[in-house]
Amino acid sequence: MFGISFKTIRYFFAVCLVCCCQHRATNLDELSSKESLMKSEPVFESYLALEYLNFARKLKNVKDFKNSEYFAQKGLDTFMRKDVIPENPLNFSTDNSQVKEMIFMQKRLEEINSIPSLRVNLPIQLAHLHYLFDCWISKESSAIFVSEDLAYCKTTFSKLMEEIENYYYQTKKDKTQKTEIIEAKFDRFKINFDIQSSNINDKETEQLLKVINHLKKFKGEYSIILVGNADDNKDNLLNQNLIRDRINTVKNYLLANGVIDYQISVNYDGEDLPDIVTSDSQNYKINRNVAIYILNQGKENASPYPLPLLQNLYLKKQINQGKEKRGLKN
């Protein structure tokens, strides 16, 4: 009465086998089963696993099953505390024009990831940053990503990277109060020289007289910084000696005309920002000079004023004057 034929049993067995195969647990299924546990652990690894879970689901929705499973596996590895590294752009079919930028950003991300304090203090942000990079790399390698929430990965990654880096650099700053550097008030004169010469010609003697007359206007203390340039941009002994001789020539002239020695400081290394940068000796003649910076802050404040800042102020002034001559607003 309840007998079942062998053929029927075989049929049901085949159906069950097909159903089991169709419902075989995937990486995404396994990762999804751990979602509640991941949400209960407020640590970097769990947050990153959740990022990969959401990403794998998005990939599945756009029918990219291969990458969905791949990133779900990364989520499982992360949850199991295995080392998970950012994706290598060279492993994806990435546009060659973007590979250089991607590799640069990959190095920045690896550097940030290696800072233990960030995993403790910014676990959510760091996990999101890690996901955004992988999202960017995989997105750019395939035309399948048409969803808007996937298209912003690159832009958001760059912004978040900058924010996290700024946060870290701020925490590393010395918290002790520093002396404020007041912007210097100064005048700049330039004494030019003939090629391979440290002698002052008649024209530049007139320029030095202008410097002396300018100094006579000061009622209080002043300071002078002398900075020399050579005939070309080669850093050799001949150039260094030439710079030294030219500075000493100008310094001796100032001393002979009433300037006190302690009021003068010198820089024998040459300017970091010459007036014209060129390897052509003819064009480089404008660089054959000694710059005289006269600061009216008084010797105590002016002497230690950083030369690069002083040069930067001068260059800004020159740029502004150039704009004014062309009728442009600063």
C-alpha positions in Angstrom: 0.0 0.0 0.0 2.8 2.4 0.9 5.2 1.0 -1.5 7.5 3.4 -3.4 9.2 2.4 -6.6 12.9 2.7 -7.0 12.4 5.1 -9.9 10.5 7.5 -7.6 13.2 7.4 -4.9 15.8 8.1 -7.5 13.8 11.1 -8.8 13.4 12.6 -5.3 17.1 12.0 -4.5 18.1 13.9 -7.7 15.8 16.8 -6.9 17.2 17.1 -3.4 20.8 17.0 -4.8 20.0 19.8 -7.2 18.4 21.9 -4.4 21.4 21.4 -2.2 23.8 22.4 -4.9 21.7 25.5 -5.7 21.7 26.5 -2.1 25.4 25.8 -1.4 26.7 28.3 1.1 28.7 31.1 -0.6 31.3 33.4 1.0 28.7 36.1 1.0 26.2 33.8 2.8 28.9 32.9 5.4 29.9 36.5 5.9 26.2 37.6 6.2 25.7 35.0 8.9 28.3 36.8 11.0 26.8 40.3 10.6 25.3 40.6 14.0 28.6 39.5 15.6 30.6 42.0 13.6 28.3 44.8 14.7 28.8 43.8 18.4 32.6 44.2 18.1 33.7 47.9 18.0 37.1 47.2 16.5 38.8 48.0 13.2 38.6 44.4 11.9 34.9 44.1 12.4 34.2 47.5 10.8 36.2 46.5 7.8 34.5 43.2 7.5 31.2 45.0 7.5 32.4 47.3 4.8 33.3 44.3 2.7 29.9 42.7 3.4 28.1 45.7 2.1 30.4 46.0 -0.9 29.9 42.3 -1.7 26.1 42.8 -1.6 26.4 45.8 -4.0 28.5 43.8 -6.4 26.0 41.0 -6.3 23.2 43.4 -7.1 25.0 44.5 -10.3 25.5 40.8 -11.2 29.2 40.8 -10.6 29.2 37.5 -8.7 32.9 36.8 -9.1 34.1 40.0 -7.3 31.2 39.7 -4.9 32.6 36.4 -3.7 36.1 37.7 -3.8 35.5 40.7 -1.5 33.2 38.6 0.8 36.2 36.3 1.3 38.3 39.3 2.2 35.6 40.2 4.7 35.9 36.7 6.2 39.6 36.9 6.4 39.5 40.3 8.1 36.9 39.1 10.6 39.2 36.1 11.4 42.1 38.6 12.0 44.1 37.6 9.0 46.3 40.2 7.3 44.3 41.9 4.5 46.3 44.3 2.2 44.9 46.9 -0.1 44.3 45.7 -3.7 47.2 45.9 -6.1 46.1 48.0 -9.2 48.3 45.8 -11.4 46.1 42.8 -10.6 43.1 44.5 -12.2 42.5 45.6 -15.8 43.1 49.2 -14.8 43.5 52.1 -17.2 47.2 52.7 -17.6 46.8 56.4 -17.2 45.6 55.9 -13.6 48.1 53.2 -12.4 50.7 55.6 -11.2 48.3 57.6 -9.1 46.8 54.4 -7.7 50.1 53.0 -6.7 51.0 56.3 -5.0 47.7 56.2 -3.1 48.3 52.5 -2.2 51.6 53.4 -0.5 49.9 56.2 1.4 47.2 53.8 2.6 49.7 51.2 3.6 51.6 53.8 5.6 48.4 54.9 7.4 47.3 51.4 8.0 50.6 50.6 9.8 49.9 53.2 12.5 48.4 51.2 15.5 47.0 54.3 17.2 44.8 55.1 14.2 43.2 51.6 14.4 42.3 52.4 18.0 41.2 56.0 17.7 39.7 56.0 14.2 38.7 52.4 13.5 35.5 53.3 11.6 37.2 55.9 9.4 40.2 53.7 8.7 38.1 50.8 7.8 36.0 52.9 5.4 39.2 54.3 3.9 40.5 50.8 3.2 37.2 49.8 1.6 37.0 53.0 -0.5 40.5 52.2 -2.0 39.5 48.6 -3.0 36.2 50.0 -4.3 38.0 52.5 -6.5 40.5 49.9 -7.9 37.8 47.4 -8.7 35.4 49.9 -10.1 37.9 51.5 -12.5 38.7 48.1 -13.9 35.1 47.3 -15.0 32.4 49.0 -16.9 29.7 47.2 -14.9 29.6 49.7 -12.1 26.8 52.1 -13.0 25.4 52.7 -9.5 26.0 56.2 -8.2 27.0 54.9 -4.7 29.9 53.1 -6.3 31.0 56.0 -8.6 32.2 58.2 -5.7 34.8 55.8 -4.3 37.9 57.6 -5.7 36.8 61.1 -4.7 35.7 60.1 -1.2 38.9 58.1 -0.7 41.1 61.1 -1.5 39.2 63.4 0.9 39.1 60.9 3.7 42.8 60.1 3.3 43.7 63.8 3.6 41.5 64.2 6.7 43.0 61.1 8.5 46.6 62.2 7.6 45.9 65.7 8.9 44.5 64.3 12.1 47.6 62.1 12.6 50.0 64.9 11.9 48.2 67.2 14.4 48.5 64.6 17.1 52.2 64.3 16.4 52.8 68.0 16.8 54.7 69.3 19.8 52.1 70.7 22.1 54.4 73.2 23.8 53.8 76.8 23.1 56.1 78.2 20.4 57.4 81.7 20.0 55.4 83.5 17.3 57.5 84.7 14.3 56.4 88.2 13.4 56.5 88.9 9.7 59.7 90.9 9.0 59.7 94.5 7.7 62.7 94.7 5.4 64.3 96.2 2.3 66.3 94.3 -0.2 69.2 95.6 -2.4 71.2 93.7 -4.9 74.9 94.1 -5.8 75.8 92.5 -9.2 79.3 91.2 -10.1 81.1 90.5 -13.3 81.7 86.9 -14.3 84.3 85.1 -12.0 84.9 88.4 -10.2 84.4 89.6 -6.6 85.3 93.2 -7.4 82.8 96.0 -7.2 82.5 98.0 -10.4 81.5 101.7 -10.6 77.8 101.0 -11.2 77.5 98.8 -8.2 79.5 101.3 -6.1 76.6 103.7 -6.7 74.2 101.0 -5.6 76.2 100.5 -2.3 76.0 104.2 -1.7 72.2 104.0 -1.9 72.4 101.2 0.7 74.5 103.4 3.0 72.1 106.4 2.6 69.2 104.1 3.3 70.8 102.9 6.6 71.3 106.5 7.7 67.5 106.9 7.8 67.2 104.4 10.7 67.0 106.0 14.1 67.0 102.6 16.0 68.7 99.3 15.6 68.7 97.4 12.3 70.1 94.1 11.1 71.6 93.0 7.8 71.6 89.6 6.1 74.0 89.0 3.2 73.2 86.2 0.8 75.4 85.4 -2.2 75.0 83.8 -5.6 77.7 82.4 -7.9 78.1 82.3 -11.7 76.2 79.1 -12.3 74.3 76.4 -10.4 77.2 74.0 -9.9 77.9 73.3 -6.3 81.7 73.1 -6.4 84.6 74.6 -4.4 85.3 77.4 -6.9 81.7 78.7 -6.7 81.7 78.5 -2.9 84.9 80.5 -2.7 83.6 83.0 -5.2 80.4 83.4 -3.1 82.4 83.9 0.0 84.7 86.5 -1.6 81.7 88.5 -2.9 80.0 88.5 0.4 83.2 89.6 2.2 83.6 92.4 -0.4 80.2 93.8 0.4 80.5 93.2 4.1 83.9 95.1 4.2 82.4 98.0 2.3 79.5 98.2 4.8 81.9 98.0 7.8 84.1 100.7 6.3 81.0 103.0 6.1 79.9 102.8 9.7 78.0 99.5 9.9 78.8 97.6 13.1 80.0 94.0 12.7 77.4 92.4 15.0 74.6 93.9 12.8 75.6 91.8 9.8 74.9 88.1 9.4 76.0 86.2 6.2 74.9 83.1 4.3 77.7 81.5 2.3 75.6 78.7 0.8 73.9 80.7 -1.9 70.2 81.4 -2.3 67.7 78.5 -2.5 65.5 80.7 -4.8 67.8 82.6 -7.2 66.4 85.3 -9.4 66.7 83.2 -12.5 67.4 79.5 -12.5 69.3 78.4 -15.6 72.4 76.5 -16.6 73.2 79.1 -19.3 76.1 81.2 -18.0 75.1 84.2 -20.1 71.5 84.3 -18.8 72.7 83.4 -15.3 74.6 86.7 -15.0 71.5 88.1 -13.2 72.2 85.6 -10.4 75.8 86.8 -10.0 75.0 89.0 -7.0 75.0 89.5 -3.3 71.5 90.3 -1.9 71.4 92.7 1.0 68.4 92.2 3.3 68.0 95.1 5.7 65.6 94.4 8.6 64.3 97.2 10.8 63.0 95.0 13.7 66.2 95.4 15.7 69.1 93.0 16.0 67.6 90.8 18.6 64.5 89.9 16.6 65.9 90.2 13.1 69.1 88.1 13.3 67.4 84.7 13.8 64.6 85.4 11.3 64.5 82.3 8.9 66.1 83.2 5.6 63.7 81.0 3.5 60.7 82.9 5.0 62.5 86.2 4.2 63.1 85.1 0.6 59.5 84.0 0.3 58.2 87.4 1.5 60.4 89.1 -1.1 59.1 86.8 -3.9 55.5 87.5 -2.8 56.2 91.2 -2.9 57.7 90.9 -6.4 54.7 88.9 -7.7 52.3 91.5 -6.2 54.2 94.4 -7.8 54.2 92.6 -11.2 50.4 92.2 -10.9 49.9 95.8 -10.1 51.9 96.9 -13.2 49.6 94.8 -15.3 46.5 96.2 -13.7 45.6 92.9 -11.9 44.2 92.7 -8.4 46.3 90.8 -5.8 
